[in-house]
Amino acid sequence: MFIHSLSRCLRTSSNSCLSIEIKRALSNGSFVRQLFEQTTSTYTYIIGDEKSRNALIIDPVITTVARDVQIIKQLGLHLRYAINTHVHADHITGSGRLKTLIPECRSVISKSSGAKADIYIENGDEIVIGDKNQGLILECRSTPGHTNGCMSFVWHKGSSVFTGDCLLIRGCGRTDFQKGSADTLYTSIHQHIFTLPDHFTVYPGHDYTGQTTSTVGEEKRHNTRLTKSRQDFTQFMKELKLSYPLQIDKAVPANMICGVLPES
């Protein structure tokens, strides 16, 4: 179930890969499996509640759906939600294909993204799998800046935050397309991620140097971009000379409709 602040109602709308690691939150019997897609250096996360066997997936990639489904079946999990942190520009989401293979799975994305999904979320919403008191709860935090619809997900009992492309390990997402804003990104990270306890594990959406996780405290101390002043950060982001994303012209239109395109 989804718990929404202010008692709001749900808003609904009518292959190269590596398995990296598994971490367990022994306090509540839940776990996160971190998976890697090599072509775009994308991390996908499967998070499960061991008691109910319910699970969700964050940022699935269409080319690795077969791998993800196999792991879900091997672990005896019931996939309830396929969540995207934002409308990706570097790969097509696997949400649509997952829904075809697992009909009970529902797609989730932020309302401000403008993309199609079964369920839309906003800042302060909670995603719950398992028992409300003992199951797994993710707090949804709006963290725009990389795109206008970015969300990060805080797992308080697991002392973790899934940051998508907002905060990366010793870096951050680019801000030069999809209504990005360096000033907005600076605010999002400092107000909604760096205010978490220092020991919280940071699970990023990508890594290009072989790292898997970080912590909030590490990034506050060692992220050379985010330790700059706001003015210096926005100037630094403005001066980045980044290449045009190879898949953006195909990925963004596909991801606006949950990764499902009509047959050509």
N, C-alpha and C positions, 0 to 999 in steps of 0.2 A: 504494500500500500504506500501511498504518498501522503505525507503530512504537510499541509501548507499553512504558513503563518497567516494570522488574522482570519482563520477559518475559511480561506478561499477555496472555491471549488476547482476541480481539475479542469484544465483547458485541453481539449482534444481536437484533432483534425480527422474529418471524415477520410619462383616462389621459394624464394630463399627466406628461411626464417630460423630463428633460434629461440629455444625456451631458456630464459636466463636464470630465474630463481624463484623460490617460494619462501614467503615469510609468514609466520603465524603470530596472531595476537592471542596469546594463551589465556588472557584474561576473559575473553568472550567467545572463544571457540570459532573464530572466523579467520580467514586467510586471504592473501592476495598473491596471485601468480602473475609475474611480469614476463611478457613475451616481446620478441623483437622482430621487426621486418627490415631486412637489410637494404633493400633498394632505396627506401626513403628514411631509413634510420628511425622508424616510428616504433614507439612502445605502445603495446596493448595490454590492458590489465583485466584479469578475471578475478572478481572478488566474491567469495562464497561464505555462506553461513553454514557451519558444520552441522548444526542441530536440525535445521529445516531442509538443508541441502539446496536452498534457493541461492541464486547467484545473479550477478550483473556483469556486464563487460563494458569497459571504457575504451573508446577510440579503436574499434575493430577496423581492419584493413581488408578490402574485398579480396585481395590475392591470398590472404592467409586464413580465410574463413574455414576452409576444410580442416586446417590444423586446430583452430580454436574449437570447432564443434567436436573434434575427436577428443580433445582434452576435457571438455565439459562432460562428454559421455563417460570417459574413463574415470573421472572423479565422481560420477554419479550425481551431477548437479542438475538443477532445473533452472534454465536461463530465463529470467523474468524481464530484464531490461538491457537494451543496447544503447549506451549513452555516448554522445559525441560532445567533447569539450567545446567545439566550435565547428564552423564550416571550413573544412580543410582545403588547402590549395595544392598540396603536394601528392595527395593520393585520394582514391575514391573510398568512401566509407563502406564497411562490410555490413552495416545495419540492415539494409534491404534484403541482402542475401540471407542473413541470419534469420530474419523474420519468415522467409520462405521455407527454410529448413527446420525452424523451431517456431511453429505458429503461435505459441503462447507468449513469445517474446515481443515486447513493445519498444519502439524506438523513442528516444528522449533527446531533446536539445533545448537550448535556451529560447525563450519566446522572442528575444530581441534579435536573434540570428536571422529571422525571416524564413528559415528553412522548414520543410515539411517534416513532421514527426507525429507519432501517436500522442505524445505527452510533451507539453511545454513547461519549462521550469523558469523560476525567477529567483533573484537573490533572497535568501532566507528560507527557501523551501527545503524539505528533507526527503531523501529517498530512503525507504525502509524495506529491508528484506528480513524475513524471519519475525520473531516476536518483537513487539514494540519496545519492551523493557529489556530484553536480553539479546535481541538480534542485532543486525548490522544497520547502522544509520550513517548516511552521508549528508552532511550539510552543504547546500549549494551556495556558493559565493560568486557573485558577478565580478569578473576580473577583466573587463574590456581593455583594449589598447592594441593588442596584436590584431584582433578583429573587433568589431563592435558587439559581437555576441559571445565572447569567451566566458566560460565558466570554470571555476576550480571547485574541487570537491574535498571537503574536510572530513576525515574519519577520526573522530575524537577518541573513541575507545582504542583504536589502532594506532594512535599518535602519528597520523599520516595525513598528507595532503597531495592530491592529484592535480597538478597544475597545468596540464595540457601544454600549449605553446606560450603561455604567459611567462612563467619562470622556468628557465632551463638550468642545467648545472653550470655554474659560472657564466651564465648568459641569460638571454631572454629572446622572445619572439620578435621578428621584424615588424615594423609599423608603417610600411610604405604602400600598403594596398588593403582592400576590404575594409575601408573606413577606419584604418588603424590610426593611432595617435600616441606618440611617445609620451606626451604629458599625461594622458589618461593611463597609459601602462604604468608609469612611475607611481601614480596614485594607487592603482589597483594592487601592485605588489607591496608597497609600503603599508597600506591600510588594511589589506585583507589577507596577506600571506605572512609578512614580516611581523605581524602582531600575534602570530601563533607562538607557542612555546618553542624555544630553541631546539629541543630534542626531537621535534616532529620530523619524520622522514619526508623528504620531498621526492615524489615520483613524477618525473617530467614526461612530456609528450614525445620528446626526441632526445637523442644524444649522438653526437658525431665524433666522439673521441674515445668511445669504449667504456664510459662510466655508466652506472646503472641508477644510483640513487645519491642523494645528498641529504642535508638537514637544513632546517630553517636557520639555525645558528651559523652554519658554515656559509650559507649564501649571504647572510647579513654581514659577515666578516670578509669574505673572500671573493664575492662576485664583483669584479672590477667595474662593471657597468652600473650596478645598482648601489654601489658605495659612492658614486658621484653625486654632486648636487643636482637638483631638478634641472637647472639651466644647462649644466654641463652634459647631463644625460640626454636631454632633448637635442642638443647640438650634435652630440656623438651619433645618435641614431639618424639624424638628418644627413650626416656626412658619410654614412655607410654606402658603399658601392656594391650592391648585391645584384646577382644575376636574376633574370626573370625566371620564376619557377617553371620547370619543364612541363608539369602536368596541369597547371592552373586552368588553362582554357577548357580542359576536359573535366577536371576534378570538381571545380566550383559548381558548374551547372548540374553535375550529377549529384553532388552532395546537397544541393538545395532541394532535391526530391528524394532524399534518403538513400542515395546511391543506386537507385533503380532507374535504368534508362530503357526506352522501348527498343525492341530488336530492330537493327538496321536492315 
